């Protein structure tokens, strides 16, 4: 069975607009990040940004292909149930966007889309950073989980977040190593009482 949005043009439009809003938001964030990098932040990315883009794109593409090509993995429920899953997915997309923007706003001038340390940077442990070290990435995962749910396919639900997790695993290691080197003991202490992505869990 095809994904529910492939059967209802209205739902396809809602999903397309939601993903477009996310992409525009990321474009604005990228632009502001580029300006901060030009202002003196030292880039120490080690290829993690490119890898993350590749793994997210690949995971999303494979998830959509699976939704169309592997009908045996369709989340089988009645039409109303599949519609509910779709709308839950859309709600998660917007929840993830909101949470990501909250994390970016909290980090303020220190936020960049590349791994980079700004002059005079300090450890931020307020807002979502009080419990997790990478809330902006948590926002991305929530968005992608929402997108996966809109596909109403078990395999999509596995592939789409998995692609992001592969890239994020490397990205977080690079970022944390750089922050430990540059910020020293305060960041190491911060790491001891926080989780990476999910409060008290992971």
Backbone as ProteinMPNN parsed JSONL, in Angstrom:
{"seq_chain_A": "XXXXXXXXXXXXXXXXXXXXXXXXXXXXXXXXXXXXXXXXXXXXXXXXXXXXXXXXXXXXXXXXXXXXXXXXXXXXXXXXXXXXXXXXXXXXXXXXXXXXXXXXXXXXXXXXXXXXXXXXXXXXXXXXXXXXXXXXXXXXXXXXXXXXXXXXXXXXXXXXXXXXXXXXXXXXXXXXXXXXXXXXXXXXXXXXXXXXXXXXXX", "coords_chain_A": {"N_chain_A": [[0.842, -1.198, 0.0], [0.569, 2.185, -0.847], [2.109, 5.232, 0.571], [0.077, 7.311, 2.699], [-0.073, 9.983, 1.931], [0.339, 9.865, -0.755], [-2.008, 9.105, -1.776], [-3.834, 11.032, -1.243], [-4.189, 14.157, -2.39], [-4.396, 16.566, -0.904], [-3.124, 16.001, 1.522], [-0.579, 15.486, 0.58], [0.119, 18.044, -0.275], [0.111, 19.428, 2.17], [2.254, 18.147, 3.469], [4.36, 18.796, 1.715], [4.454, 21.606, 1.957], [5.106, 21.818, 4.663], [7.667, 20.633, 4.773], [8.978, 22.402, 3.101], [8.862, 24.761, 4.591], [10.556, 23.994, 6.686], [12.961, 23.738, 5.212], [13.372, 26.376, 4.315], [13.696, 27.66, 6.763], [16.076, 26.434, 7.61], [17.75, 27.424, 5.645], [17.853, 30.158, 6.279], [19.07, 29.974, 8.779], [21.529, 28.855, 7.988], [22.57, 30.993, 6.489], [22.892, 33.025, 8.43], [24.699, 31.713, 10.041], [26.913, 31.538, 8.332], [27.686, 34.211, 8.227], [28.546, 34.544, 10.853], [30.74, 32.865, 10.901], [32.427, 34.217, 9.184], [32.918, 36.328, 10.802], [34.852, 35.558, 12.553], [34.807, 33.113, 13.928], [36.348, 29.974, 14.449], [36.549, 27.445, 12.147], [36.173, 23.995, 12.505], [35.403, 21.549, 11.33], [35.863, 18.998, 10.147], [34.753, 17.536, 8.052], [32.24, 16.773, 8.931], [29.821, 18.156, 8.548], [29.203, 17.89, 5.818], [28.992, 15.088, 5.692], [26.793, 14.686, 7.371], [24.703, 15.96, 5.946], [24.651, 14.303, 3.702], [23.964, 11.769, 4.829], [21.464, 12.286, 5.999], [19.963, 13.031, 3.75], [20.186, 10.689, 2.184], [19.02, 8.772, 3.89], [16.395, 9.796, 4.056], [15.613, 9.649, 1.364], [15.773, 6.872, 0.875], [13.855, 6.056, 2.698], [11.474, 7.119, 1.629], [11.413, 5.784, -0.832], [11.129, 3.181, 0.125], [8.592, 3.369, 1.245], [7.008, 3.461, -1.01], [7.822, 1.222, -2.509], [7.912, -1.041, -0.916], [5.411, -2.443, -0.008], [4.675, -4.375, 1.804], [5.645, -3.577, 4.216], [3.982, -1.643, 5.078], [2.311, 0.317, 7.509], [-0.222, -1.179, 8.831], [-3.452, -0.348, 9.226], [-6.735, 1.018, 9.684], [-8.163, 3.424, 7.331], [-8.682, 5.833, 8.658], [-6.978, 5.583, 10.825], [-4.459, 5.627, 9.557], [-4.505, 8.199, 8.525], [-4.465, 9.612, 10.927], [-1.913, 8.95, 11.851], [-0.429, 10.249, 9.875], [-1.051, 12.99, 10.382], [-0.087, 13.196, 12.958], [2.594, 12.887, 12.396], [3.055, 15.264, 10.903], [2.573, 17.138, 12.926], [4.743, 16.537, 14.58], [6.841, 17.315, 12.91], [6.556, 20.138, 12.943], [6.837, 20.542, 15.675], [9.473, 19.717, 16.017], [10.821, 21.628, 14.436], [10.225, 23.931, 15.915], [11.451, 23.324, 18.376], [14.121, 23.098, 17.58], [14.638, 25.736, 16.702], [14.341, 27.021, 19.143], [16.535, 25.984, 20.542], [18.613, 26.992, 18.955], [18.2, 29.744, 19.27], [18.714, 29.975, 22.003], [21.447, 29.392, 22.146], [22.382, 31.498, 20.698], [24.677, 33.913, 19.54], [26.714, 32.102, 19.423], [25.959, 29.955, 17.937], [26.544, 27.935, 15.127], [26.286, 26.378, 11.907], [28.371, 24.887, 11.075], [31.028, 23.087, 12.702], [32.466, 25.115, 14.895], [34.395, 27.347, 16.839], [33.739, 30.234, 18.551], [35.392, 33.371, 19.248], [36.024, 34.008, 22.659], [34.061, 32.238, 23.507], [31.788, 30.537, 25.681], [30.621, 27.96, 27.968], [27.315, 27.042, 27.459], [24.574, 26.502, 29.426], [21.859, 26.758, 29.775], [18.246, 26.888, 29.273], [17.256, 24.468, 26.857], [19.751, 23.339, 26.872], [20.378, 22.779, 29.419], [19.808, 20.173, 30.085], [20.461, 18.554, 27.904], [23.123, 18.146, 25.507], [23.036, 18.624, 22.792], [20.613, 19.952, 21.685], [19.663, 21.13, 19.307], [20.151, 19.209, 17.396], [18.514, 17.231, 18.364], [16.093, 18.397, 17.719], [16.205, 18.162, 14.902], [16.052, 15.379, 14.67], [13.478, 14.919, 15.684], [11.968, 16.207, 13.732], [12.57, 14.571, 11.515], [11.606, 12.117, 12.417], [8.919, 12.751, 12.466], [8.496, 13.151, 9.71], [9.018, 10.551, 8.841], [6.856, 9.2, 10.008], [4.76, 10.231, 8.48], [5.012, 8.771, 6.201], [3.863, 6.39, 6.728], [4.898, 3.73, 6.995], [6.639, 0.948, 8.131], [9.324, 0.372, 7.515], [10.243, 2.783, 6.47], [10.055, 4.241, 8.797], [12.167, 3.244, 10.167], [14.429, 3.681, 8.464], [14.636, 6.478, 7.867], [15.111, 8.033, 10.334], [17.427, 6.596, 11.03], [19.373, 7.191, 9.101], [19.962, 9.865, 9.748], [20.947, 9.527, 12.354], [23.326, 8.15, 11.934], [24.995, 10.075, 10.676], [24.861, 12.075, 12.652], [26.05, 10.856, 14.847], [28.826, 10.825, 14.262], [29.187, 13.567, 13.881], [28.576, 14.671, 16.431], [30.628, 13.589, 17.973], [32.882, 14.837, 16.827], [32.252, 17.514, 17.397], [32.101, 17.56, 20.214], [34.688, 16.783, 20.922], [36.128, 18.948, 19.921], [35.066, 21.063, 21.453], [35.839, 20.272, 24.008], [38.598, 20.49, 23.745], [38.878, 23.242, 23.315], [37.375, 24.609, 25.259], [37.916, 23.309, 27.569], [38.082, 22.282, 30.996], [35.55, 23.297, 32.048], [33.691, 22.52, 30.044], [34.025, 19.751, 30.055], [33.099, 19.128, 32.605], [30.463, 19.921, 32.261], [29.638, 17.986, 30.424], [29.526, 15.769, 32.067], [27.163, 15.846, 33.512], [25.072, 15.896, 31.722], [23.067, 14.612, 28.969], [23.364, 13.504, 25.54], [21.24, 13.735, 23.544], [18.635, 13.02, 24.439], [16.967, 13.813, 27.356], [18.177, 12.458, 30.392], [18.419, 9.937, 29.277], [19.818, 9.367, 26.7]], "CA_chain_A": [[0.0, 0.0, 0.0], [1.356, 3.415, -0.932], [1.921, 6.131, 1.716], [-1.23, 7.955, 2.687], [-0.023, 11.263, 1.212], [0.319, 9.59, -2.194], [-3.388, 8.817, -2.139], [-4.667, 12.204, -0.978], [-3.436, 15.359, -2.792], [-4.363, 17.569, 0.159], [-2.086, 15.613, 2.473], [0.703, 15.684, -0.11], [0.381, 19.475, -0.233], [0.456, 19.785, 3.554], [3.606, 17.661, 3.722], [5.3, 19.577, 0.909], [4.581, 22.933, 2.574], [5.799, 21.644, 5.94], [9.086, 20.411, 4.49], [9.497, 23.644, 2.54], [9.065, 25.673, 5.727], [11.773, 23.543, 7.344], [14.112, 24.035, 4.371], [13.582, 27.826, 4.341], [14.252, 27.964, 8.08], [17.477, 26.017, 7.613], [18.48, 28.349, 4.795], [18.092, 31.378, 7.065], [20.069, 29.614, 9.797], [22.811, 28.712, 7.285], [23.053, 32.327, 6.116], [23.374, 33.695, 9.635], [25.892, 30.978, 10.468], [28.015, 31.934, 7.456], [28.13, 35.536, 8.66], [29.297, 34.394, 12.105], [32.029, 32.275, 10.565], [33.246, 35.294, 8.612], [33.239, 37.273, 11.871], [36.028, 35.137, 13.306], [34.733, 31.781, 14.527], [37.282, 29.054, 13.8], [35.869, 26.244, 11.654], [36.89, 22.748, 12.785], [34.287, 20.676, 10.985], [36.381, 17.658, 9.832], [33.865, 16.867, 7.116], [31.015, 16.278, 9.568], [28.631, 18.786, 7.992], [28.909, 17.234, 4.539], [28.529, 13.729, 5.979], [25.448, 14.765, 7.939], [23.781, 16.261, 4.848], [24.552, 13.104, 2.869], [23.242, 10.683, 5.502], [20.059, 12.678, 6.143], [19.345, 12.951, 2.421], [20.108, 9.29, 1.788], [18.017, 8.113, 4.723], [15.067, 10.27, 3.65], [15.316, 9.097, 0.034], [15.503, 5.434, 1.026], [12.588, 5.909, 3.412], [10.376, 7.384, 0.691], [11.393, 4.657, -1.776], [10.566, 2.028, 0.836], [7.144, 3.575, 1.409], [6.361, 3.171, -2.285], [8.244, -0.042, -3.107], [7.824, -2.179, 0.012], [4.069, -2.351, 0.583], [4.551, -5.309, 2.912], [6.032, -2.908, 5.456], [2.994, -0.599, 5.385], [1.681, 0.265, 8.831], [-1.581, -1.573, 8.481], [-4.549, 0.055, 10.089], [-7.772, 1.539, 8.796], [-7.857, 4.701, 6.685], [-8.672, 6.883, 9.677], [-5.742, 5.408, 11.598], [-3.326, 6.087, 8.746], [-4.592, 9.658, 8.497], [-4.018, 10.095, 12.236], [-0.452, 8.837, 11.845], [0.094, 11.32, 9.029], [-1.164, 14.285, 11.064], [0.863, 13.144, 14.071], [3.892, 13.161, 11.791], [3.131, 16.697, 10.588], [2.714, 17.843, 14.209], [6.119, 16.354, 15.038], [7.705, 18.162, 12.076], [6.518, 21.509, 13.462], [7.409, 20.517, 17.031], [10.925, 19.662, 15.851], [11.265, 22.946, 13.963], [10.12, 24.854, 17.053], [12.475, 22.984, 19.37], [15.418, 23.439, 16.992], [14.777, 27.189, 16.76], [14.535, 27.363, 20.557], [17.933, 25.668, 20.866], [19.467, 27.942, 18.233], [18.034, 31.046, 19.925], [19.374, 29.919, 23.308], [22.892, 29.467, 21.935], [22.623, 32.863, 20.243], [25.776, 34.212, 18.623], [27.651, 30.987, 19.374], [25.474, 28.872, 17.079], [26.926, 27.866, 13.714], [25.959, 25.067, 11.339], [29.641, 24.168, 11.028], [31.681, 23.018, 14.005], [33.347, 26.28, 14.965], [34.463, 27.967, 18.158], [33.83, 31.689, 18.452], [36.233, 33.994, 20.272], [35.392, 34.24, 23.967], [32.911, 31.346, 23.706], [31.676, 29.899, 26.995], [29.661, 26.857, 28.031], [25.916, 27.447, 27.64], [23.851, 25.425, 30.106], [20.507, 27.23, 30.071], [17.233, 26.408, 28.329], [17.35, 23.027, 26.591], [21.123, 22.884, 27.124], [20.501, 22.406, 30.824], [19.689, 18.723, 30.209], [21.084, 17.854, 26.767], [24.207, 18.916, 24.912], [22.808, 18.898, 21.369], [19.164, 20.048, 21.449], [19.352, 21.453, 17.908], [20.114, 17.932, 16.689], [17.277, 16.574, 18.809], [15.045, 18.973, 16.883], [16.284, 17.534, 13.582], [15.544, 14.002, 14.785], [12.022, 14.988, 15.838], [11.452, 16.525, 12.394], [12.687, 13.395, 10.644], [10.665, 11.12, 12.922], [7.616, 13.164, 11.958], [8.463, 12.846, 8.282], [8.917, 9.092, 8.713], [5.479, 8.804, 10.322], [3.864, 10.581, 7.369], [5.146, 7.736, 5.168], [3.032, 5.261, 7.197], [5.574, 2.503, 6.595], [7.581, 0.577, 9.19], [10.695, 0.462, 7.02], [10.543, 4.218, 6.432], [10.21, 4.67, 10.183], [13.508, 2.82, 10.554], [15.48, 4.208, 7.6], [14.77, 7.938, 7.876], [15.908, 8.467, 11.496], [18.727, 5.919, 11.066], [20.307, 7.961, 8.285], [20.401, 11.025, 10.522], [21.731, 9.097, 13.505], [24.673, 7.809, 11.47], [25.74, 11.315, 10.516], [24.924, 12.808, 13.914], [27.003, 10.202, 15.739], [30.154, 11.359, 13.95], [29.158, 15.022, 14.088], [28.635, 14.984, 17.859], [31.977, 13.276, 18.449], [33.76, 15.923, 16.375], [31.897, 18.736, 18.109], [32.455, 17.456, 21.623], [36.144, 16.776, 21.02], [36.578, 20.319, 19.698], [34.674, 21.876, 22.602], [36.701, 19.906, 25.13], [39.931, 21.048, 23.5], [38.88, 24.696, 23.351], [36.772, 25.151, 26.476], [38.582, 22.657, 28.684], [37.411, 21.659, 32.139], [34.117, 23.628, 32.184], [32.859, 21.705, 29.155], [34.101, 18.371, 30.531], [32.174, 19.046, 33.735], [29.12, 20.008, 31.684], [29.346, 16.69, 29.82], [29.294, 14.748, 33.091], [25.797, 15.862, 34.055], [24.079, 16.03, 30.649], [23.015, 13.602, 27.926], [23.567, 14.101, 24.221], [20.053, 14.038, 22.74], [17.382, 12.801, 25.164], [17.235, 14.007, 28.782], [18.259, 11.312, 31.31], [18.394, 8.662, 28.543], [20.863, 9.184, 25.667]], "C_chain_A": [[0.879, 1.25, 0.0], [1.157, 4.292, 0.309], [0.635, 6.926, 1.572], [-1.202, 9.27, 1.907], [-0.007, 11.067, -0.301], [-1.094, 9.339, -2.69], [-4.309, 10.024, -1.959], [-3.867, 13.476, -1.296], [-3.346, 16.423, -1.708], [-3.241, 17.259, 1.142], [-0.702, 15.785, 1.851], [1.094, 17.163, -0.078], [0.8, 19.938, 1.155], [1.889, 19.364, 3.863], [4.644, 18.485, 2.967], [5.524, 20.958, 1.516], [5.369, 22.846, 3.873], [7.296, 21.462, 5.735], [9.735, 21.655, 3.892], [9.772, 24.67, 3.641], [10.347, 25.296, 6.466], [13.004, 23.95, 6.533], [14.418, 25.54, 4.364], [14.202, 28.238, 5.674], [15.731, 27.601, 8.132], [18.326, 26.931, 6.735], [18.813, 29.648, 5.518], [19.168, 31.127, 8.113], [21.456, 29.492, 9.163], [23.409, 30.08, 6.955], [23.621, 33.061, 7.323], [24.649, 33.032, 10.159], [27.104, 31.381, 9.643], [28.564, 33.294, 7.868], [28.944, 35.444, 9.946], [30.671, 33.785, 11.852], [32.97, 33.328, 9.996], [33.688, 36.269, 9.689], [34.374, 36.782, 12.767], [35.951, 33.793, 13.988], [35.623, 30.823, 13.742], [36.571, 27.758, 13.422], [36.743, 25.016, 11.874], [35.961, 21.562, 12.514], [34.682, 19.218, 10.709], [35.417, 16.848, 8.959], [32.529, 16.438, 7.676], [29.749, 16.893, 8.99], [28.227, 18.13, 6.682], [28.371, 15.825, 4.764], [27.104, 13.738, 6.515], [24.409, 15.038, 6.858], [23.562, 15.022, 3.984], [23.711, 12.03, 3.548], [21.765, 11.017, 5.711], [19.34, 12.534, 4.808], [19.162, 11.507, 1.982], [19.055, 8.547, 2.588], [16.605, 8.5, 4.326], [14.668, 9.671, 2.305], [14.983, 7.614, 0.119], [14.169, 5.197, 1.73], [11.392, 6.122, 2.506], [10.264, 6.251, -0.323], [10.767, 3.432, -1.118], [9.055, 2.153, 0.98], [6.38, 3.234, 0.144], [6.613, 1.738, -2.756], [8.124, -1.26, -2.203], [6.469, -2.125, 0.715], [3.871, -3.302, 1.755], [4.916, -4.701, 4.25], [5.076, -1.775, 5.828], [2.459, -0.777, 6.792], [0.204, 0.03, 8.596], [-2.562, -1.199, 9.582], [-5.624, 0.593, 9.163], [-7.384, 2.92, 8.271], [-7.763, 5.824, 7.708], [-7.388, 6.805, 10.493], [-4.518, 5.888, 10.855], [-3.33, 7.612, 8.631], [-4.11, 10.252, 9.824], [-2.498, 10.036, 12.339], [0.175, 9.957, 11.027], [0.078, 12.647, 9.779], [-0.288, 14.335, 12.303], [2.27, 13.447, 13.56], [4.077, 14.634, 11.473], [3.314, 17.512, 11.874], [4.139, 17.722, 14.74], [7.103, 17.179, 14.203], [7.738, 19.583, 12.636], [7.06, 21.59, 14.889], [8.931, 20.499, 16.956], [11.504, 20.975, 15.385], [11.288, 23.934, 15.124], [11.23, 24.598, 18.073], [13.872, 23.338, 18.859], [15.651, 24.951, 17.046], [14.995, 27.666, 18.192], [15.988, 27.121, 20.963], [18.882, 26.662, 20.211], [19.41, 29.323, 18.891], [18.768, 31.07, 21.262], [20.883, 30.048, 23.16], [23.314, 30.824, 21.382], [23.782, 32.976, 19.273], [26.77, 33.067, 18.506], [27.193, 29.873, 18.432], [25.997, 29.023, 15.658], [26.56, 26.481, 13.198], [27.209, 24.243, 11.072], [30.189, 24.074, 12.446], [32.71, 24.135, 14.046], [33.273, 26.881, 16.354], [34.658, 29.461, 17.978], [34.774, 32.232, 19.519], [35.423, 34.268, 21.539], [34.181, 33.342, 24.222], [32.961, 30.706, 25.091], [30.685, 28.75, 26.906], [28.269, 27.424, 28.286], [25.174, 26.269, 28.271], [22.458, 25.874, 30.555], [19.535, 26.693, 29.03], [17.374, 24.91, 28.105], [18.746, 22.463, 26.847], [21.35, 22.513, 28.584], [20.514, 20.889, 30.996], [20.375, 17.952, 29.09], [22.082, 18.767, 26.067], [23.928, 19.343, 23.478], [21.31, 19.013, 21.056], [18.791, 20.406, 20.009], [19.3, 20.184, 17.063], [18.903, 17.101, 17.11], [16.102, 17.089, 17.988], [15.03, 18.366, 15.498], [15.719, 16.123, 13.633], [14.028, 13.973, 14.943], [11.379, 15.284, 14.482], [11.451, 15.282, 11.51], [11.797, 12.245, 11.114], [9.256, 11.451, 12.439], [7.466, 12.846, 10.484], [8.297, 11.346, 8.055], [7.497, 8.614, 9.004], [4.524, 9.128, 9.186], [3.933, 9.549, 6.25], [4.322, 6.496, 5.491], [3.599, 3.912, 6.74], [6.64, 2.191, 7.649], [9.033, 0.731, 8.748], [11.14, 1.924, 6.912], [10.824, 4.743, 7.838], [11.572, 4.274, 10.74], [14.586, 3.585, 9.776], [15.699, 5.716, 7.75], [15.515, 8.44, 9.116], [17.298, 7.834, 11.533], [19.77, 6.668, 10.259], [20.854, 9.152, 9.055], [21.296, 10.614, 11.679], [23.157, 8.722, 13.123], [25.536, 9.059, 11.345], [25.907, 12.067, 11.822], [25.916, 12.188, 14.884], [28.406, 10.75, 15.529], [30.22, 12.853, 14.267], [29.298, 15.373, 15.57], [30.003, 14.662, 18.448], [32.959, 14.375, 18.068], [33.516, 17.178, 17.212], [32.349, 18.681, 19.564], [33.97, 17.43, 21.826], [36.691, 18.2, 20.876], [36.266, 21.202, 20.9], [35.513, 21.545, 23.835], [38.095, 20.507, 24.969], [39.955, 22.552, 23.726], [38.364, 25.272, 24.672], [37.284, 24.475, 27.741], [37.662, 22.105, 29.762], [35.943, 22.046, 32.284], [33.229, 22.777, 31.278], [32.891, 20.233, 29.575], [33.167, 18.156, 31.715], [30.726, 19.08, 33.244], [28.707, 18.661, 31.083], [28.965, 15.644, 30.864], [27.856, 14.722, 33.592], [24.727, 16.119, 32.988], [24.139, 14.825, 29.716], [23.144, 14.296, 26.581], [22.269, 14.592, 23.582], [18.736, 13.955, 23.496], [17.653, 12.923, 26.654], [17.167, 12.694, 29.572], [18.379, 9.953, 30.603], [19.629, 8.487, 27.672], [21.594, 10.487, 25.376]], "O_chain_A": [[1.829, 1.343, 0.776], [0.168, 4.135, 1.025], [0.166, 7.181, 0.463], [-2.199, 9.636, 1.286], [-0.307, 11.998, -1.049], [-1.345, 9.36, -3.895], [-5.432, 10.034, -2.464], [-2.959, 13.832, -0.544], [-2.331, 17.112, -1.599], [-2.497, 18.152, 1.546], [0.24, 16.187, 2.533], [2.262, 17.495, 0.124], [1.724, 20.737, 1.302], [2.652, 20.132, 4.449], [5.688, 18.832, 3.52], [6.66, 21.43, 1.583], [6.207, 23.704, 4.152], [8.102, 22.068, 6.441], [10.908, 21.929, 4.147], [10.791, 25.36, 3.618], [11.134, 26.168, 6.832], [13.98, 24.45, 7.093], [15.582, 25.936, 4.403], [15.119, 29.059, 5.715], [16.545, 28.372, 8.639], [19.49, 27.185, 7.044], [19.918, 30.175, 5.386], [20.06, 31.951, 8.315], [22.443, 29.965, 9.727], [24.609, 30.296, 7.123], [24.701, 33.648, 7.251], [25.555, 33.702, 10.654], [28.198, 31.547, 10.182], [29.777, 33.504, 7.856], [29.919, 36.175, 10.119], [31.647, 34.146, 12.509], [34.165, 33.329, 10.291], [34.696, 36.959, 9.535], [34.815, 37.514, 13.653], [36.938, 33.356, 14.581], [35.649, 30.859, 12.512], [36.051, 27.056, 14.289], [37.909, 24.995, 11.479], [35.769, 20.695, 13.365], [33.914, 18.305, 11.009], [35.288, 15.634, 9.115], [31.748, 15.798, 6.972], [28.71, 16.235, 8.94], [27.049, 17.847, 6.459], [27.413, 15.41, 4.112], [26.296, 12.884, 6.147], [23.346, 14.416, 6.851], [22.437, 14.725, 3.583], [22.836, 11.439, 2.915], [20.91, 10.138, 5.613], [18.242, 11.982, 4.741], [18.106, 11.14, 1.467], [18.278, 7.775, 2.026], [15.716, 7.65, 4.263], [13.53, 9.239, 2.123], [14.021, 7.154, -0.496], [13.443, 4.258, 1.403], [10.403, 5.395, 2.597], [9.162, 5.805, -0.642], [9.967, 2.73, -1.736], [8.327, 1.169, 0.853], [5.24, 2.773, 0.206], [5.726, 1.109, -3.333], [8.225, -2.393, -2.674], [6.393, -1.798, 1.9], [3.009, -3.075, 2.604], [4.551, -5.231, 5.3], [5.327, -1.033, 6.778], [2.183, -1.898, 7.219], [-0.528, 0.941, 8.206], [-2.486, -1.685, 10.71], [-5.423, 0.616, 7.948], [-6.399, 3.51, 8.714], [-6.869, 6.667, 7.632], [-6.783, 7.827, 10.815], [-3.627, 6.493, 11.452], [-2.271, 8.239, 8.639], [-3.426, 11.275, 9.838], [-1.868, 10.961, 12.852], [1.181, 10.542, 11.427], [1.086, 13.354, 9.809], [0.206, 15.402, 12.668], [3.037, 14.165, 14.201], [5.138, 15.198, 11.741], [4.106, 18.453, 11.913], [4.685, 18.681, 15.286], [8.091, 17.686, 14.735], [8.81, 20.169, 12.788], [7.672, 22.589, 15.268], [9.604, 21.179, 17.731], [12.552, 21.403, 15.867], [12.251, 24.682, 15.296], [11.865, 25.53, 18.567], [14.709, 23.823, 19.62], [16.743, 25.396, 17.399], [15.75, 28.61, 18.426], [16.596, 27.947, 21.643], [19.839, 27.12, 20.835], [20.434, 29.988, 19.05], [19.378, 32.079, 21.615], [21.53, 30.732, 23.953], [24.452, 31.254, 21.569], [23.864, 32.227, 18.3], [27.588, 33.054, 17.587], [27.955, 28.946, 18.157], [25.908, 30.095, 15.06], [26.527, 25.519, 13.965], [27.121, 23.032, 10.865], [29.849, 24.894, 13.299], [33.705, 24.104, 13.321], [32.207, 26.917, 16.969], [35.612, 29.904, 17.338], [34.937, 31.622, 20.576], [34.275, 34.708, 21.474], [33.355, 33.662, 25.076], [34.031, 30.378, 25.603], [29.997, 28.585, 25.898], [28.071, 28.198, 29.222], [25.15, 25.172, 27.714], [21.948, 25.425, 31.581], [19.947, 26.114, 28.025], [17.59, 24.159, 29.056], [18.909, 21.255, 27.018], [22.406, 21.987, 28.937], [21.139, 20.367, 31.92], [20.823, 16.825, 29.297], [21.919, 19.987, 26.034], [24.511, 20.313, 22.995], [20.794, 18.246, 20.243], [17.718, 20.027, 19.539], [18.506, 20.088, 16.127], [18.339, 16.359, 16.305], [15.22, 16.32, 17.606], [13.96, 18.079, 14.962], [14.984, 15.717, 12.732], [13.365, 13.094, 14.391], [10.364, 14.684, 14.127], [10.461, 14.979, 10.843], [11.289, 11.481, 10.292], [8.494, 10.564, 12.054], [6.433, 12.334, 10.054], [7.534, 10.921, 7.188], [6.99, 7.724, 8.322], [3.574, 8.382, 8.948], [3.014, 9.457, 5.436], [4.107, 5.648, 4.626], [2.889, 3.076, 6.181], [7.44, 3.054, 8.012], [9.876, 1.173, 9.529], [12.283, 2.255, 7.228], [11.708, 5.575, 8.043], [12.071, 4.898, 11.677], [15.545, 4.08, 10.369], [16.842, 6.174, 7.757], [16.468, 9.207, 8.974], [18.246, 8.456, 12.011], [20.922, 6.774, 10.677], [22.054, 9.424, 9.026], [22.295, 11.276, 11.957], [24.09, 8.947, 13.893], [26.662, 9.102, 11.84], [26.967, 12.636, 12.082], [26.556, 12.899, 15.658], [29.096, 11.097, 16.488], [31.193, 13.333, 14.849], [30.059, 16.274, 15.923], [30.486, 15.379, 19.325], [33.774, 14.798, 18.889], [34.459, 17.82, 17.675], [32.913, 19.645, 20.082], [34.477, 17.994, 22.796], [37.594, 18.607, 21.607], [37.105, 21.999, 21.32], [35.857, 22.434, 24.614], [38.696, 20.975, 25.937], [40.926, 23.087, 24.26], [38.857, 26.296, 25.144], [37.115, 24.992, 28.845], [36.607, 21.54, 29.475], [35.136, 21.18, 32.621], [32.144, 22.359, 31.684], [31.88, 19.54, 29.458], [32.516, 17.115, 31.814], [29.872, 18.354, 33.752], [27.556, 18.246, 31.221], [28.176, 14.741, 30.585], [27.38, 13.683, 34.048], [23.607, 16.514, 33.312], [25.138, 14.106, 29.679], [23.047, 15.52, 26.488], [22.197, 15.733, 23.127], [17.817, 14.73, 23.229], [18.499, 12.198, 27.176], [16.218, 11.922, 29.434], [18.435, 8.921, 31.272], [20.407, 7.556, 27.882], [22.497, 10.516, 24.54]]}, "name": "protein", "num_of_chains": 1, "seq": "XXXXXXXXXXXXXXXXXXXXXXXXXXXXXXXXXXXXXXXXXXXXXXXXXXXXXXXXXXXXXXXXXXXXXXXXXXXXXXXXXXXXXXXXXXXXXXXXXXXXXXXXXXXXXXXXXXXXXXXXXXXXXXXXXXXXXXXXXXXXXXXXXXXXXXXXXXXXXXXXXXXXXXXXXXXXXXXXXXXXXXXXXXXXXXXXXXXXXXXXXX"}
